Amino acid sequence: MRLDRYLSETTGMSRKEATKVLQREIVTVDGVAQKKTAFQVPLGAEVIWNDIRLELMGPTYLMMHKPLDCVCANHDPIHQTIFAYLDVPYIDKLHTVGRLDLDTSGLLLITNDGKWSHRITSPKRQCPKIYHAWLADPLTEADVRAFAEGLQLHGETTLTAPAVLEIINEREALVHIYEGRYHQVRRMLAATGNKVEKLHREQVGTLKLDPDLAPGESRRLTAEEIALF
């Protein structure tokens, strides 16, 4: 990889800025000062700038227990974002795999691998997302049938894809959906005349939220967990 691109990839500066840095500051590669933008950085080389070792960010896969009252965005002028809870390098290169609403907690996946996240979010893949919902009013078997048949959401012209409403007790249920429409679970239950009072995502595909993660905590996925998708 060219040295100017290496600087850009590891620091977030533009290639033009990297060129200026190489002209006026000392950047060393394996202890030797380099100024040429086209210098090819050997694999595994030690690159130092401003006494900081620069390292390329490899593929990153994180599981977070998203807390309430934060948004799934890199920047937000009003609300705290989920990235405020992370302590990992090159955070600006990460994105969430889908989104959870401000008032929804639970399993959130974060990565810099666009192909991997697309496999999870693409409707063609039929990757289930499972939510635990607490309701204002009692649930009925008619609600179960309505979910299975598809619901007409307010402001939309097509029915939702068939979903599973698994009643735990009269005011709690697990909701299995295979799409990612805006506020989908809340709107589906609203379409049955009910109201969600609390919503928590427990599972994506066969991957469950780690019970050892407290709200706001995260960890890297294992190789086995990454391979689930």
MARNUDO-768216 format. One line per 3 residues: number of its first residue (from 1); their letters; for each residue z, y, x of N, C-alpha, C, O, CB. Coordinates in steps of 0.2 Angstrom, whole numbers, padded with zeros to 4 digits. Each point is the difference from the previous one (the first is absolute). Glycine has a CB too. Layout:
N
NUM = a = Z,Y,X,Z,Y,X,Z,Y,X,Z,Y,X,Z,Y,X | ...
***
This chain:
229
1 = mrl = 0000,-0006,0004,0000,0006,-0004,0000,0006,0004,0004,0001,0005,0002,-0007,-0014 | -0010,0011,0008,0000,0007,0003,0007,0003,0000,0003,-0001,-0005,-0015,0002,0002 | 0013,0002,0008,0007,0004,0001,0001,0005,-0005,0005,0000,-0003,-0005,-0002,0015
4 = dry = -0005,0006,-0014,0001,0005,-0005,0001,-0003,-0007,0004,0002,-0004,-0011,0006,0011 | 0004,-0014,-0008,0001,-0003,-0007,0007,-0003,0000,0004,0000,-0005,-0016,-0003,0004 | 0014,0000,0007,0007,-0003,0001,0005,0005,-0002,0005,-0001,-0003,-0009,-0007,0012
7 = lse = 0003,0014,-0006,0005,0006,-0001,0000,0002,-0008,0005,0001,-0003,-0007,0003,0015 | -0004,-0004,-0015,0000,0002,-0007,0003,-0006,-0004,0004,0002,-0005,-0015,0004,0007 | 0010,-0012,0000,0002,-0006,-0004,0008,0000,0000,0003,-0002,-0005,-0014,-0004,0007
10 = ttg = 0014,0008,0004,0007,-0001,0001,0004,0006,-0002,0006,-0001,0000,-0009,-0007,0009 | 0000,0014,-0009,0004,0006,-0001,-0002,0003,-0007,0004,0004,-0002,-0003,-0002,0015 | -0007,-0003,-0016,-0002,0003,-0006,-0004,0007,0002,-0002,0003,-0005,0012,-0008,-0001
13 = msr = -0010,0007,0012,-0004,0006,0002,-0008,-0002,-0001,-0002,-0006,0000,0011,0010,0008 | -0013,0001,-0009,-0007,-0001,-0001,-0003,-0002,0007,0003,0001,0005,-0003,0007,-0015 | -0006,-0010,0010,-0004,-0001,0006,-0001,0006,0004,0001,0000,0007,-0006,-0010,-0012
16 = kea = 0004,0015,0002,-0001,0007,0003,0007,0002,0004,0000,0002,0005,-0009,0001,-0014 | 0014,-0004,0005,0007,0002,0003,0001,-0005,0006,0003,0002,0005,0001,0002,-0016 | -0005,-0010,0010,0001,-0005,0006,-0004,0002,0006,0002,0000,0006,0000,-0009,-0014
19 = tkv = -0008,0012,0007,-0004,0002,0006,0003,0006,0003,0001,0000,0007,-0011,-0004,-0012 | 0013,0008,0002,0004,0006,0003,0006,-0002,0003,0002,0002,0006,-0007,0005,-0015 | 0008,-0012,0006,0006,-0003,0004,-0001,-0003,0006,0003,0001,0005,0002,-0003,-0016
22 = lqr = -0011,-0002,0012,-0002,-0003,0006,-0002,0005,0005,0001,-0001,0006,-0004,-0009,-0013 | 0001,0016,0005,-0002,0005,0005,0005,0004,0003,0000,0002,0006,-0010,-0001,-0013 | 0016,0000,0003,0005,0004,0002,0007,-0003,0001,0004,0003,0003,-0010,0006,-0009
25 = eiv = 0007,-0015,0004,0006,-0004,0001,-0001,-0006,0004,-0006,-0003,0000,0010,0008,-0011 | 0001,-0008,0013,0000,-0006,0004,0001,-0006,-0005,0005,-0001,-0003,-0001,0007,0014 | -0009,-0010,-0011,0000,-0007,-0004,-0001,-0005,0005,-0005,0000,0004,0001,0005,-0015
28 = tvd = 0008,-0010,0012,-0001,-0005,0005,-0001,-0007,-0004,0002,-0001,-0005,0005,0007,0013 | -0011,-0010,-0004,-0002,-0006,-0003,0002,-0005,0006,-0003,0000,0005,-0006,0004,-0013 | 0014,-0008,0007,0003,-0005,0005,0002,0004,0007,-0002,-0002,0005,-0005,-0007,-0010
31 = gva = 0010,0015,0003,0002,0004,0006,-0005,0005,0003,0002,0004,0005,0006,-0013,-0003 | -0014,0009,-0004,-0005,0004,0003,-0003,0005,-0005,-0001,-0001,-0006,-0002,-0009,0013 | 0004,0017,-0005,-0002,0005,-0004,-0008,0000,-0002,-0004,-0002,0004,0013,0009,0001
34 = qkk = -0010,-0006,-0011,-0007,-0001,-0003,-0002,0006,-0004,0004,0003,-0004,-0003,-0015,0004 | -0007,0015,0002,-0002,0006,-0004,-0006,-0001,-0004,-0002,0004,-0005,0007,0003,0013 | -0009,-0013,-0007,-0006,-0001,-0003,0001,-0003,-0007,0003,-0005,-0001,-0008,0003,0013
37 = taf = 0002,0005,-0017,0000,-0002,-0007,-0003,-0007,-0001,0003,-0004,-0004,-0003,0016,0001 | -0005,-0014,0007,-0003,-0006,-0001,0003,-0006,0004,-0003,-0005,0000,-0008,0012,-0002 | 0016,-0005,0006,0003,-0005,0004,0002,-0006,-0005,0003,0001,-0005,0002,0007,0014
40 = qvp = -0006,-0014,-0007,0001,-0006,-0004,0007,-0003,0001,0002,-0002,0006,-0014,-0001,-0006 | 0017,0004,-0005,0007,-0003,0001,0000,-0007,0000,-0002,-0003,-0005,0006,0014,0000 | -0002,-0014,0010,0000,-0008,0000,0005,-0002,-0005,0005,0003,-0002,-0008,-0003,0014
43 = lga = 0002,-0006,-0015,0005,-0003,-0005,0006,-0001,0004,0001,-0003,0005,-0010,-0003,-0011 | 0015,0008,0002,0006,-0001,0003,0003,0005,0005,0005,0000,0003,-0007,-0011,-0005 | -0003,0016,0003,0002,0006,0005,0006,0004,-0002,0001,0001,-0006,-0013,-0001,0010
46 = evi = 0015,0003,0001,0006,0004,-0002,-0003,0007,0000,-0002,0003,0006,0011,-0011,-0001 | -0009,0012,-0010,-0002,0007,-0001,0005,0004,-0001,0004,-0001,-0005,-0015,-0003,0001 | 0012,0009,0008,0006,0005,0000,-0003,0007,-0001,-0004,0002,0004,0011,-0010,0003
49 = wnd = -0004,0011,-0012,-0001,0008,-0001,0007,0003,-0002,0003,-0002,-0004,-0015,0000,0000 | 0013,0007,0008,0006,0004,-0002,0006,-0005,0001,0005,0001,-0004,-0011,0007,-0003 | 0006,-0012,0012,0006,-0005,0001,0001,-0005,-0005,0005,-0003,-0001,0000,0012,0008
52 = irl = -0010,-0009,-0012,0000,-0005,-0005,-0005,-0005,0000,-0006,0001,0002,0010,0008,-0009 | -0002,-0016,0007,-0005,-0005,0000,-0003,0000,-0007,0003,-0001,-0005,0003,-0006,0014 | -0013,0007,-0009,-0004,0000,-0006,-0002,-0008,-0001,-0003,-0003,0004,-0001,0015,-0003
55 = elm = 0005,-0014,-0007,-0002,-0007,-0002,-0004,0000,-0006,0002,0004,-0005,0008,-0008,0010 | -0016,0001,-0005,-0004,-0001,-0006,0004,-0004,-0006,0004,-0005,0002,-0014,0005,0005 | 0009,0002,-0013,0004,-0003,-0005,-0004,-0006,-0003,-0006,0001,-0002,0011,0010,-0001
58 = gpt = -0002,-0017,0003,-0004,-0005,-0002,0001,-0001,-0008,0003,0005,-0003,-0001,-0011,0014 | -0005,0001,-0014,0001,-0001,-0007,0007,0000,-0002,0004,-0004,0003,-0014,-0002,-0003 | 0012,0010,-0005,0007,0000,-0002,0001,-0002,-0007,-0004,0002,-0005,0006,0007,0013
61 = ylm = 0003,-0013,-0010,0001,-0002,-0007,0008,0000,-0001,0004,-0003,0003,-0014,-0005,-0002 | 0012,0012,-0006,0007,0001,-0001,0001,-0001,-0008,-0004,0000,-0004,0005,0008,0013 | 0005,-0011,-0010,0003,-0001,-0006,0006,0006,-0001,0004,0000,0004,-0008,-0013,-0005
64 = mhk = 0003,0016,-0005,0006,0005,-0001,0003,-0001,-0007,-0004,-0002,-0004,-0002,0010,0012 | 0012,-0007,-0008,0004,0000,-0007,0000,0008,-0002,0004,0004,0002,0003,-0014,0001 | -0012,0011,-0007,-0001,0008,-0001,0006,0002,-0005,0001,-0004,-0005,-0014,0003,0006
67 = pld = 0016,0006,0001,0005,0003,-0005,-0003,0004,-0005,-0006,0002,0000,0014,-0002,0010 | -0004,0002,-0015,-0002,0005,-0005,-0001,0007,0003,0003,0001,0005,0003,-0008,-0014 | -0009,0011,0005,0000,0007,0002,-0004,0002,0006,0002,0005,0004,0008,-0004,-0010
70 = cvc = -0015,-0005,0008,-0004,0001,0006,-0007,-0002,-0002,-0001,-0005,-0004,0010,0004,0013 | -0014,0004,-0006,-0007,-0001,-0002,-0004,-0004,0006,0002,0000,0005,-0002,0010,-0013 | -0005,-0014,0006,-0004,-0003,0004,-0006,0004,0003,-0006,-0001,-0003,0009,-0010,-0003
73 = anh = -0001,0016,0010,-0005,0004,0003,0002,0002,0007,0006,0000,0001,-0009,0005,-0013 | -0002,-0003,0016,0002,0002,0007,0003,0007,0000,0004,0001,0004,-0014,-0008,0000 | 0008,0011,-0009,0003,0007,-0001,0000,0002,-0007,-0004,-0002,-0004,0000,0005,0015
76 = dpi = 0010,0000,-0013,0001,0003,-0006,0004,0006,0000,0005,0000,0003,-0006,-0012,-0008 | -0002,0017,0001,0004,0007,0001,0006,0000,-0004,0004,0005,0001,-0015,0000,0000 | 0013,-0010,-0005,0005,0000,-0005,0005,-0005,0002,0006,0001,0000,-0013,0004,-0009
79 = hqt = 0005,-0011,0009,0004,-0006,0001,0000,-0003,0007,-0005,0001,0003,0003,-0003,-0015 | 0008,-0001,0013,0000,-0004,0006,-0005,-0006,0000,-0001,-0003,-0005,0013,0006,0007 | -0015,-0005,0004,-0005,-0005,0000,0003,-0006,0003,0005,0000,0003,-0014,0008,-0002
82 = ifa = 0006,-0014,-0002,0003,-0006,0002,0000,0000,0008,0004,-0004,0003,-0008,-0002,-0014 | -0001,0010,0014,0000,0000,0007,0005,0003,0004,0001,-0001,0006,-0013,0001,-0008 | 0016,0004,-0002,0006,0003,0003,0006,-0006,0001,0004,0002,0004,-0007,0009,-0010
85 = yld = 0002,-0016,0004,0005,-0006,0001,-0002,-0004,0006,0003,-0005,0002,-0001,0005,-0014 | -0008,0001,0014,-0003,-0005,0006,0001,0003,0007,0000,0006,0001,-0008,-0010,-0009 | 0010,0000,0012,0000,0002,0007,-0004,-0005,0004,0002,-0004,0004,0010,0008,-0005
88 = vpy = -0019,-0002,0001,-0005,-0004,0003,-0005,0005,0003,-0001,0005,-0002,0002,-0015,-0005 | -0004,0008,0013,-0005,0005,0003,-0006,0001,-0004,-0002,-0005,-0004,0006,0002,0015 | -0008,0008,-0010,-0006,0002,-0003,0000,-0001,-0008,-0004,-0003,-0003,-0002,-0001,0014
91 = idk = 0011,0007,-0014,0002,-0001,-0007,-0006,0003,-0004,-0001,-0002,-0006,0013,0002,0008 | -0016,0005,0001,-0005,0003,-0004,-0006,-0004,-0001,-0004,0001,-0004,0008,0009,0008 | -0004,-0016,0000,-0006,-0005,-0001,0002,-0005,-0005,-0005,-0005,-0001,0002,0007,0013
94 = lht = 0009,-0002,-0015,0002,-0005,-0005,-0002,0002,-0007,0000,0006,-0002,0009,-0010,0010 | -0010,-0001,-0012,-0001,0001,-0008,0004,-0005,-0004,0001,-0005,0003,-0012,0011,0000 | 0012,-0004,-0009,0003,-0005,-0004,-0005,-0004,-0003,-0006,0002,-0002,0016,0005,-0001
97 = vgr = -0008,-0014,0001,-0005,-0004,-0003,0002,0001,-0008,0004,-0003,-0003,-0005,-0006,0013 | -0003,0013,-0013,0001,0002,-0007,0006,0005,0000,0002,0002,0005,-0006,-0013,-0009 | 0006,0012,-0002,0006,0005,0000,0005,-0002,-0005,-0001,-0004,-0005,-0007,0013,0007
100 = ldl = 0014,-0007,-0001,0005,0000,-0005,0002,0007,-0002,0000,0004,0004,0005,-0015,0001 | -0003,0012,-0012,0001,0006,-0002,0007,0003,0003,0004,-0004,0003,-0011,0001,-0014 | 0008,0009,0010,0006,0004,0002,0006,-0004,-0003,0005,-0001,0004,-0011,0012,-0004
103 = dts = 0006,-0013,-0006,0006,-0003,-0003,-0001,-0008,-0001,0003,-0003,-0004,-0001,0014,-0002 | -0006,-0014,0011,0000,-0007,0001,0002,-0002,0007,-0002,0003,0005,-0007,-0004,-0014 | 0013,-0004,0009,0003,-0003,0006,-0003,-0006,0002,-0004,-0003,-0004,0014,0009,0002
106 = gll = -0009,-0009,0008,-0002,-0007,0001,-0005,-0001,0006,0000,0004,0004,0002,-0006,-0016 | -0005,-0004,0012,-0004,-0002,0006,-0006,0005,0000,-0004,0001,-0004,0007,-0013,0002 | -0004,0015,0008,-0006,0004,0002,-0002,-0003,0007,0004,0000,0005,0000,0010,-0012
109 = lit = -0011,-0011,0007,-0003,-0002,0007,-0003,0006,0003,-0003,0005,-0003,0001,-0016,-0001 | 0002,0012,0011,-0002,0005,0003,-0004,-0002,0006,0002,-0005,0004,0008,0012,-0007 | -0016,-0004,0005,-0004,-0003,0005,-0005,0005,0003,0000,0006,-0003,0001,-0017,-0002
112 = ndg = -0004,0009,0010,-0006,0004,0003,-0006,-0004,0000,-0005,0002,0003,0013,0005,0004 | -0008,-0013,-0011,-0005,-0004,0000,-0004,0000,-0007,0003,-0002,-0005,0003,-0006,0013 | -0011,0012,-0008,-0003,0001,-0007,-0003,-0006,-0003,0000,0000,-0006,-0003,0011,0010
115 = kws = 0000,-0015,0000,-0003,-0006,-0003,0006,-0005,-0003,-0001,-0003,-0006,-0009,0004,0014 | 0015,-0001,-0005,0006,-0004,-0002,0003,0003,-0007,0001,-0004,-0005,0002,0001,0017 | -0003,0010,-0012,0003,0003,-0006,-0005,-0001,-0006,0002,0000,-0006,0005,0008,0013
118 = hri = -0014,-0008,-0005,-0005,0000,-0006,0001,-0007,-0003,-0002,-0001,-0006,-0006,0009,0012 | 0009,-0013,-0002,0001,-0007,-0003,0005,-0001,-0005,0000,-0004,-0004,-0004,0000,0015 | 0009,0008,-0010,0006,0000,-0004,-0001,0004,-0007,0002,-0002,-0005,0005,0001,0015
121 = tsp = -0011,0007,-0009,0000,0005,-0005,-0007,-0001,-0005,0000,0002,-0005,0007,0006,0012 | -0012,-0012,-0004,-0006,-0001,-0003,0001,-0004,-0007,0003,-0005,0001,-0009,0006,0010 | 0004,0002,-0016,0000,-0004,-0007,-0003,-0007,0001,0002,-0005,-0004,-0001,0016,-0003
124 = krq = -0006,-0011,0011,-0004,-0007,0000,0004,-0005,0003,-0001,-0006,-0001,-0009,0012,0002 | 0015,-0004,0003,0005,-0005,0003,0005,-0003,-0004,0003,-0005,0001,-0005,0011,0009 | 0003,-0003,-0016,0005,-0002,-0005,0007,-0001,0003,0003,-0006,-0001,-0012,0001,-0005
127 = cpk = 0011,0009,0011,0007,-0001,0003,0005,0003,-0005,0000,0006,-0001,-0005,-0005,0013 | 0010,-0005,-0014,0005,0002,-0005,0005,0004,0003,0002,0000,0006,-0004,-0010,-0012 | 0004,0015,0002,0006,0004,0002,0005,-0001,-0005,-0001,0001,-0006,-0006,0008,0012
130 = iyh = 0013,-0010,-0004,0005,-0002,-0005,0006,0005,0000,0003,0001,0005,-0006,-0013,-0004 | 0004,0014,-0007,0006,0006,-0001,0005,-0003,-0005,-0001,-0004,-0004,-0008,0013,0006 | 0015,-0007,0000,0006,-0001,-0004,0001,0007,-0004,0001,0005,0002,0004,-0014,0006
133 = awl = -0006,0008,-0015,0001,0006,-0004,0006,0000,-0005,0001,-0006,-0003,-0014,0007,0003 | 0016,0004,-0001,0006,0001,-0004,-0002,0004,-0006,-0003,0006,0001,0011,-0007,0008 | -0008,-0001,-0015,-0003,0004,-0006,0005,0003,-0004,0006,-0002,-0001,-0015,-0006,0001
136 = adp = 0007,0013,-0004,0004,0004,-0005,0001,-0004,-0006,0006,0000,-0003,-0009,0010,0007 | -0002,-0014,-0006,0000,-0004,-0007,-0001,-0007,0002,-0002,-0002,0005,-0002,0012,-0011 | 0006,-0014,0001,0000,-0008,0001,-0008,-0002,0000,-0004,0003,-0003,0015,-0004,-0003
139 = lte = -0012,-0004,0010,-0007,-0002,0001,-0001,-0006,-0005,0005,-0003,-0002,-0005,0006,0014 | -0006,-0004,-0014,-0002,-0005,-0005,-0005,-0005,0003,-0004,0002,0005,0007,0006,-0014 | -0004,-0014,0006,-0006,-0004,0001,-0007,0003,-0001,-0005,-0001,0003,0013,-0009,-0005
142 = adv = -0008,0015,-0003,-0006,0004,-0001,-0002,0004,0006,-0006,0001,0002,0009,-0001,-0014 | 0002,0002,0016,-0001,0004,0006,-0003,-0005,0005,-0005,0002,0004,0014,0006,-0006 | -0007,-0014,0003,-0002,-0005,0004,-0008,-0001,-0001,-0004,0000,0005,0016,-0005,-0004
145 = raf = -0013,0004,-0007,-0007,-0001,-0002,-0005,0006,0001,-0006,-0001,0002,0010,-0007,-0011 | -0001,0014,0008,-0004,0006,0001,-0002,0001,0008,-0005,0001,0001,0011,0004,-0011 | -0001,-0007,0014,-0001,0000,0007,-0006,-0005,0002,-0004,0002,0004,0016,0002,-0002
148 = aeg = -0011,-0010,-0005,-0005,-0005,0002,-0007,0002,-0002,-0005,-0002,0003,0014,-0006,-0004 | -0010,0012,-0005,-0006,0001,-0003,-0003,0007,0004,-0006,0001,-0001,0009,-0007,-0010 | 0001,0010,0014,-0002,0006,0002,0002,0006,-0005,-0001,-0001,-0006,-0009,-0005,0012
151 = lql = 0011,0011,-0003,0003,0006,-0004,-0005,0006,0001,-0002,0001,0005,0014,-0005,-0004 | -0012,0008,-0006,-0004,0006,0000,0005,0006,0002,0005,0001,-0003,-0013,-0005,-0006 | 0007,0007,0015,0005,0005,0003,-0003,0007,-0003,-0006,0001,-0001,0009,-0008,0011
154 = hge = 0002,0011,-0011,-0002,0007,-0002,-0005,0003,0005,0002,0000,0006,0010,0001,-0012 | -0017,0002,0003,-0005,0004,0005,-0005,-0005,0003,-0004,0003,0004,0013,0005,-0003 | -0009,-0014,-0002,-0005,-0005,0003,-0004,-0003,-0005,0002,-0001,-0006,0006,-0001,0016
157 = ttl = -0014,0000,-0008,-0005,-0003,-0004,0000,-0008,0000,-0003,-0003,-0004,-0003,0014,0005 | 0009,-0014,0004,-0001,-0007,0001,0007,-0003,0000,0005,0003,0002,-0015,-0002,0005 | 0011,-0007,-0010,0006,-0004,0000,0003,-0001,0007,-0005,-0001,0005,0002,-0004,-0016
160 = tap = 0009,0004,0012,0003,-0003,0007,-0002,-0007,0000,-0002,-0003,-0005,0011,0011,0005 | -0010,-0010,0006,-0001,-0007,0002,0006,-0004,-0003,0006,0002,0000,-0013,0000,0010 | 0006,-0009,-0012,0006,-0004,-0002,0006,0001,0005,-0001,-0001,0006,-0007,-0007,-0013
163 = avl = 0014,0008,0004,0006,0001,0004,0005,-0005,-0003,-0001,-0002,-0005,-0002,0014,0009 | 0008,-0013,0000,0006,-0004,-0002,0006,0004,-0001,0002,0003,0004,-0007,-0013,0002 | 0008,0009,-0012,0006,0003,-0001,0005,-0006,-0001,0000,-0003,-0005,-0005,0014,-0001
166 = eii = 0010,-0011,0011,0005,-0006,0000,0006,0003,-0002,0004,0003,0004,-0010,-0009,0005 | 0009,0004,-0015,0006,0003,-0003,0006,-0003,0004,0000,-0006,-0001,-0006,0008,-0010 | 0010,0002,0013,0007,-0003,0003,0005,0000,-0005,0004,-0005,-0001,-0007,0009,0012
169 = ner = 0004,0002,-0014,0004,0001,-0006,-0003,0005,-0004,-0005,0003,0001,0016,-0006,0005 | -0008,0005,-0012,-0003,0004,-0004,-0002,0007,0002,-0005,0003,-0002,0011,-0009,-0006 | -0003,0008,0014,-0002,0007,0003,-0002,0000,0007,0000,0005,0004,0008,0000,-0012
172 = eal = -0009,-0011,0010,-0003,-0001,0007,-0005,-0005,0001,-0001,-0005,-0004,0012,0007,0008 | -0016,-0001,0000,-0006,-0004,0001,-0003,0001,0007,0001,0005,0003,-0003,-0004,-0016 | -0001,-0007,0015,-0005,0000,0006,-0007,0002,-0003,-0002,-0004,-0004,0010,-0004,0011
175 = vhi = -0011,0012,-0004,-0007,0002,-0002,-0005,-0002,0006,0001,0003,0006,0003,0007,-0014 | -0009,-0014,0007,-0005,-0002,0005,-0006,0004,-0002,-0003,-0002,-0005,0009,-0010,0007 | -0008,0016,0003,-0007,0003,-0002,-0005,-0001,0006,0003,-0002,0006,0003,0011,-0012
178 = yeg = -0012,-0008,0005,-0005,-0002,0005,-0005,0006,0001,-0005,-0001,0003,0006,-0011,-0007 | 0001,0018,0002,-0003,0006,0001,0004,0005,0003,0006,-0001,0002,-0014,-0001,-0012 | 0006,0008,0011,0004,0005,0003,-0001,0007,-0004,-0001,0005,0003,0001,-0011,0008
181 = ryh = 0000,0006,-0018,-0002,0006,-0003,0006,0005,0000,0006,-0002,0002,-0013,-0004,-0010 | 0006,0012,0007,0005,0005,0001,0006,-0001,-0005,-0001,-0001,-0006,-0008,0009,0009 | 0015,-0009,0000,0006,-0001,-0004,-0001,-0006,-0005,0003,0000,-0005,0000,0012,0006
184 = qvr = -0006,-0017,0002,-0002,-0005,-0005,0005,-0004,-0004,0000,-0001,-0006,-0009,0000,0014 | 0014,-0001,-0004,0006,-0004,-0004,0003,0004,-0005,0001,-0002,-0006,0001,-0004,0016 | 0000,0012,-0008,0003,0005,-0005,-0005,0001,-0006,0003,0000,-0006,0004,0006,0015
187 = rml = -0013,-0005,-0008,-0005,0002,-0005,-0001,-0006,-0005,-0001,0000,-0006,-0004,0008,0014 | 0005,-0014,-0005,-0001,-0006,-0004,0006,-0001,-0004,-0001,-0002,-0006,-0006,-0003,0015 | 0013,0006,-0007,0005,-0001,-0004,0001,0005,-0005,0002,-0001,-0006,0004,-0004,0015
190 = aat = -0008,0011,-0008,-0001,0006,-0004,-0005,-0002,-0006,0001,0002,-0006,0002,0006,0015 | -0008,-0011,-0007,-0005,-0002,-0005,0003,-0005,-0005,-0003,-0001,-0006,-0006,0003,0014 | 0014,-0006,-0007,0003,-0004,-0004,0006,0003,-0004,0003,-0003,-0004,-0006,-0006,0011
193 = gnk = 0004,0016,-0006,0005,0004,-0003,0007,0000,0003,0005,0002,-0003,-0011,-0005,-0007 | 0006,0001,0016,0006,-0001,0004,0000,0005,0006,-0005,0004,0001,0006,-0016,-0004 | 0005,0013,0006,0000,0005,0006,0004,-0003,0005,0005,-0004,0000,-0005,0013,-0008
196 = vek = -0003,-0009,0014,0003,-0002,0006,0006,0004,0003,-0001,0006,0001,-0010,-0011,0002 | 0017,0003,-0002,0005,0004,0002,0001,-0001,0008,0003,0004,0003,0003,-0005,-0015 | -0008,-0005,0014,0001,-0001,0007,-0006,-0005,0002,-0001,-0005,-0003,0014,0007,0003
199 = lhr = -0016,-0001,0006,-0005,-0004,0002,0000,-0002,0008,0001,0005,0004,-0008,0000,-0013 | 0007,-0011,0011,0001,-0002,0007,-0005,-0006,0001,-0001,-0005,-0003,0013,0008,0003 | -0016,-0001,0005,-0005,-0006,0002,0003,-0005,0005,0003,0002,0005,-0012,0007,-0006
202 = eqv = 0009,-0015,-0001,0003,-0005,0004,-0005,-0004,0004,0002,-0003,0005,0006,0002,-0014 | -0014,0001,0007,-0005,-0005,0004,-0007,0003,0000,-0002,0003,-0005,0009,-0013,0002 | -0011,0008,0008,-0007,0001,0001,-0003,-0006,0002,0002,-0003,0005,-0001,0015,-0003
205 = gtl = -0006,-0015,-0006,-0002,-0007,0001,0006,-0005,0000,0004,0000,-0004,-0014,0005,0011 | 0010,-0008,-0001,0006,-0005,0001,0005,0003,0004,0005,-0003,0002,-0012,-0007,-0004 | 0006,0016,0004,0005,0004,0005,0006,0003,-0004,-0002,0005,-0004,-0007,-0004,0013
208 = kld = 0015,-0003,-0008,0005,0003,-0004,0004,0005,0005,0000,0000,0006,0001,-0010,-0013 | 0002,0015,0003,0004,0005,0004,0006,-0003,0004,0003,-0004,-0003,-0006,0013,-0006 | 0004,-0008,0015,0005,-0003,0004,0007,0003,-0003,0001,0006,0000,-0009,-0007,0010
211 = pdl = 0012,-0004,-0012,0006,0002,-0003,0005,0004,0005,0005,0003,-0002,-0006,-0012,-0006 | 0000,0008,0014,0004,0003,0005,-0002,0008,0001,0004,0003,0004,-0002,-0014,0002 | -0007,0013,-0009,-0002,0007,0001,0003,0004,-0005,-0001,-0001,-0006,-0010,-0002,0011
214 = apg = 0015,0008,-0003,0003,0005,-0005,-0005,0005,-0001,-0005,0001,0004,0016,-0003,0000 | -0011,0006,-0010,-0004,0005,-0001,-0002,0005,0006,0005,0003,0002,-0001,-0004,-0014 | -0010,0002,0013,-0001,0004,0006,-0001,-0003,0007,-0003,0003,0004,0009,0006,-0010
217 = esr = -0004,-0016,0006,-0001,-0004,0006,-0007,-0003,0000,-0003,-0001,-0005,0015,-0001,0006 | -0014,0000,0005,-0007,-0003,0001,0001,-0005,0006,0004,0000,0004,-0011,0010,-0010 | 0002,-0014,0006,-0001,-0005,0006,-0007,-0002,0000,-0004,0001,-0004,0016,-0005,0003
220 = rlt = -0014,0002,0007,-0007,-0003,0002,0000,-0007,-0004,0004,-0004,0000,-0005,0011,0011 | -0005,-0008,-0013,-0002,-0006,-0003,-0001,-0005,0005,-0002,0001,0006,-0003,0004,-0016 | 0007,-0012,0009,-0002,-0005,0004,-0007,-0002,0000,-0003,0002,-0005,0015,-0006,0004
223 = aee = -0014,0000,0006,-0007,-0002,0000,-0002,-0004,-0006,-0005,0000,-0003,0005,0000,0016 | 0005,-0004,-0015,-0001,-0004,-0006,0000,0004,-0006,-0004,-0002,-0005,0010,-0007,0010 | -0003,0014,-0006,0000,0005,-0006,-0007,0004,0000,-0003,0001,-0005,0016,0000,0005
226 = ial = -0015,0001,0006,-0006,0004,0000,-0006,-0005,-0002,-0004,0002,-0003,0008,0005,0013 | -0004,-0013,-0008,-0005,-0005,-0002,0000,-0002,-0007,-0005,-0004,-0002,0006,0000,0013 | 0004,0006,-0015,0000,-0001,-0007,-0006,0003,-0004,-0002,-0002,-0005,0015,0000,0006
229 = f = -0015,0007,0002,-0006,0004,-0003,-0006,0000,0004,-0005,0003,-0003,0014,0005,-0002
***
